[in-house]
């Protein structure tokens, strides 16, 4: 007995089947475990990775964490295409099917409330980046060393003038990015049933160009998704220094925690 | 019964090439927290703490620029206070430029001497 049950998500019983070709952890297709009026989306995982002690070690390994996070998201993303899905946080693990049933019992009322609230809705992510140097040939301005790769300035005055003009250009981009973020968030919040502002992302992790200024999530009815996407396009300016990025549709991750024990971030989300 | 076919095709970084930060901030920081049989607190994981800090690190940079509005209701944040910060920022930057310029002048004097 060296297999545990990894629980990806909770849904209601639904007509239809799991999307074909979905692979979760270990390349295994997930399985549906019915229990009363709820369904857990589960997968068998090896105890040598997912028991408490090894799991703690594994989670410190970025490659393993990345693969696990992607598999977790892949299953939840696929479920979202067929039914309303409440995503669980990464690494929710039970010892066996009875453990999963206990988990469903323990969280029953929360799951039912959350499913009702999220039924027919998906999450869209909208980010705004300020990119003062949109030319990829130029390096990003580091805070410590604003290196000038071009010819050396002829004089100290030249140098200062050059620094001043590049700083003014950067500030212009920041102002436009902030103004756009406000407009986008105000307009999109009106079209969404809920909105959540996340912390801006660091480019070392996202590997995105420029500086993330707005990182927002919107809860949108499935049937309004096309209009929502079109609205984002309409509000996106032609601006080399300011970029808008749309991601989704996601399972409603950013809105799943609110009814339960909301973390500080969820609690602060605007509605 | 839902109508999955009405959904537009995935945008942006879904799928294989997904932005790791987008995925991590959702699967680690969002979603429903419920205890399974295996007790694990993601906040105890050192790497996760570091990585999550990475996700939020840029907030400091943005704060320097006076863009801190996501921390409060936008309607509560005062434009006047921001202008004040911008002015102070400009004053400080001018002061830094002056200070940085000072050694250059000294050098030139040395040359002339």
Interface residues (C-beta under 8 A of the other chain):
Chain A: X4 X7 X10 X14 X15 X50 X51 X52 X55 X56 X59 X60 X61 X62 X65 X66 X69 X70 X72 X73 X77 X81 X82 X83 X84 X86 X87 X88 X89 X90 X91 X92 X93 X94 X95 X99 X102 X103 X106 X107 X110 X111 X114 X119 X120 X122 X124 X125 X143 X156 X160 X163 X164 X167 X174 X178 X182 X185 X186 X197 X198 X199 X200 X201 X202 X203 X204 X205 X206 X207 X208 X211 X212 X213 X214 X222 X223 X225 X226 X229 X245 X246 X247 X248 X249 X250 X253 X254 X256 X257 X260 X261 X263 X265 X266 X270
Chain B: X1 X2 X3 X4 X6 X7 X8 X10 X11 X12 X13 X14 X18 X19 X20 X21 X22 X23 X24 X25 X26 X27 X28 X29 X30 X31 X32 X33 X34 X35 X36 X37 X38 X39 X40 X42 X44 X45 X46 X47 X48 X51 X54 X55 X56 X57 X58 X59 X61 X62 X65 X67 X69 X70 X73 X74 X93 X97 X100 X101 X104 X105 X108
